[in-house]
């Protein structure tokens, strides 16, 4: 690239430096995302903050990665094509039980956006209910039956 500048009196100067112009039109990608609690969030795990790890390709260090979850946005910065994003416990507890969908977005330093990444997990904060079958009908007229089902121990005495 050669640039020539001329002033009002007609004096010209030029810059013949060998600077290069780089045009980046290659979009980066989001290759994976996963929460530290796995594919299911339960009532114990939602008492702590959750961390989403996002793996990217073609994204420079320091680029903002945006997670959209339950209508809220959370951000993290890339480092070596990876980013972590923290979601507070209160935000996790505000989720509706069932399948929870989320999206992740990122762009490279040239502004090329990756295709939006989608993920989901199951939120189950309801403790299991006690067994309702009649133990006596299965075991006859037993005096004491101890039933152990993790994490509960049930005792029945007649």
Secondary structure, 3 states (H helix, E strand, C coil): CCEEEECCCCCEEEECCCCCCCCCCCCCEEEEEEECCCCEEECCHHHCCEEEEEEEECCCCCCEEEEEECCEEEEEECCCCEEEEEECHHHHHCCCCEEEEEEEEEECCCCCECCCEEEEEEEECCCCCCCCCCHHHHHCCCCEEEEEECCEEEEEEC
